[in-house]
Amino acid sequence: MFVITLTYKKPLADVEQHLVAHIAYLDEYYAKGTFIASGRKVPRTGGVILAKANGRAELEAIVKLDPFYIEEVAEFEVVEFVPTRTAAGLEALIEQI
């Protein structure tokens, strides 16, 4: 499992110009089952995406397709972790070893 953090490196006006394309990108990877949750940071300095992928290389390739990445309006950090415990109802997130 991965946590992707985005930090805007351009003014919000520049970010907003690519928001529709970014949302379409999110929709595509939600439909594929890769993205699990996402949203804006508070204050609005970027965003966070929770994702599942078949390895870091696959996830990093997906990140490079984000319009925010392509247009260089945000910096991305990818953190991989292995969930070993969840709240009730989220047990499917625990990786089977």
Secondary structure, DSSP 8 states (H G I E B T S, - for coil): -EEEEEEE-S-HHHHHTTHHHHHHHHHHHHHTT-EEEEEE-SSSSEEEEEE--SSHHHHHHHHTTSHHHHTT-EEEEEEE-------TT-GGGS---
